[in-house]
Amino acid sequence: MRALVWDGRELRFDPFYPPLLFKPAIEDGGSKIVGATGSRPLPPRAIVKVQLAGICSTDLQIFKGYMGFKGVPGHEFVGTVADGPNEFAGKRVVGEINFGCGNCDACRRDLRRHCPNRLVMGILNADGAFAEYVSVPAANLHVVPENISDEEAVFAEPLAAAFEILAQIQLSPGDEVLVMGDGKLGNLCAQVLRLSGAKVTALGKHADKLALIKKTGVRTVDLKDWQPCQFDVVVEATGSASGLELALGAVRPRGTLILKSTIAGKHQVSLAPIVINEINVIGSRCGPFPDALEALAARQVSVTPLIQAIYPLNDGVAAVDHAGKPGARKILLRPT
Amino acid sequence: MRALVWDGRELRFDPFYPPLLFKPAIEDGGSKIVGATGSRPLPPRAIVKVQLAGICSTDLQIFKGYMGFKGVPGHEFVGTVADGPNEFAGKRVVGEINFGCGNCDACRRDLRRHCPNRLVMGILNADGAFAEYVSVPAANLHVVPENISDEEAVFAEPLAAAFEILAQIQLSPGDEVLVMGDGKLGNLCAQVLRLSGAKVTALGKHADKLALIKKTGVRTVDLKDWQPCQFDVVVEATGSASGLELALGAVRPRGTLILKSTIAGKHQVSLAPIVINEINVIGSRCGPFPDALEALAARQVSVTPLIQAIYPLNDGVAAVDHAGKPGARKILLRPT
């Protein structure tokens, strides 16, 4: 099949990538997962024909060595089930990216996102969605309601990550929230947090991206006009290490700081404000897909303005180049 | 009066320290607090004759420049009210160390520990307890039950700080908790967290201090025998920056890390585990005195074994030297 392949040094388009995912041992993660599950029956999987896939900042980090991943990248997708359990046959689906072993404490507590033996689509030991087909455990799939377009559904994964914040903390109407970062994740977080009735301010340094956020009804502030002040909740979604000091200073005593950016490397940071002000710092990663799909179906969030361009899969290398350019918005790949 | 005085460079014993605390403008923090409270009546204060005062790691940090404090240090004390509101006349008391302005949002929400205009006894713009007398807002005082000795009551402040953890998180019997640090605060935290029914392990590197913790019924592990494993809750109370990486690695996914050490300077640390494992990091500082006094009165915690020596106030400089020696336990000062 056609696929983009990262070999640890170079990203290339491969017109004849072996469809390894159809071979059971590999399909289920190779020896690692087989070892972990022992002789239990393997969980049912589905083969999804990818309609659209999104290039995410994490993908760009992978091309800098993050996670040491090799294989087909890509973890944001919408597609049609080509093969799999009957209930999904021919259905349009999106999919959660963490493949749990199904056999550990975390999986038993329905926390497969934190399974210590997990594979992660396009990130850790599992081929991803920058390809004609992707293999996904059926338990990870969610059927897409008809009134959601492919161009909207492909945002389900990052939108779910934004909804994770609401699953982690209780926001009340009138709470003052600062979202730091005007990129794609910052935009989605600002829109989602606003649904709680909180007063959301987005802080960024790109006039065009701030304008995009402002259109959704969120108050925006350009970093160059920033006056230090304090918020009940601050969300760090800048994707850079430098924002952390400002973020800690912008949380009121006993307030909450949500960390959304996974940044490789070490921070040089004073953590004393966390103790002195008794701040609650919460790491936040993947989130609930049903909430994301509901919000898209109900038109509560607006995602398509974030799309910058759609490339055919064959031009995937150029698409990734484009996604890495400063100021780029969401770049999508269309394999079909 | 007699007092220990830190002038920013040197700690000395002053037999004739001006009892500034009896002059109203200074007593209430000088122009800063007077300005903050405007023309409102000043909150009633008490003059406490100090019976015992404890030297704490924060004091040692102050002598390295922390907070830029100048004046009489000391914030752990037990004493007798020499002058003040009738309800406290002649009573034996301990006192909370944060003096709120009484007029801001934080104070109105009963959070004077987080008042932005606060003075902090012996730490920030207010003379402390290494003296014959200390001036304290009456609202900060707590009467000490008769069955608690002075040597026990002087631990009320650090013990309250340990109870703060239970005020911040819900521990369940059977929860696995790791307390990092076998010093005074680590010891108190381990004892207090055990009251919740949690399974507490203390990690340290001083055989004698670990033995002291073990006597309270807490499981102990020497750092040299440490095998990486994961806990529901980890409390960082080592007082050093180096423990943070180990601490983050010892928290299970979605677990909690309590930061107890206020460490000056910057950490060099990777925060990615916080995001990937969705860890909840909570800063924890001063705590509820009533809980501390109740636990002491009910003999639920054991504090006097932590005492290494009691010095007369006149030998206070030598006492501070002793407190700074590696392996030192709690050093107390007796002004009378």
Interface residues (C-beta under 8 A of the other chain):
Chain A: A106 L111 H114 P116 Q168 L244 P253 R254 L259 K260 S261 T262 I263 A264 G265 K266 H267 Q268 V269 S270 L271 A272 P273 I274 V275 I276 N277 E278 I279 N280 V281 I282 G283 S284 R285
Chain B: A106 L111 H114 P116 Q168 L244 P253 R254 L259 K260 S261 T262 I263 A264 G265 K266 H267 Q268 V269 S270 L271 A272 P273 I274 V275 I276 N277 E278 I279 N280 V281 I282 G283 S284 R285
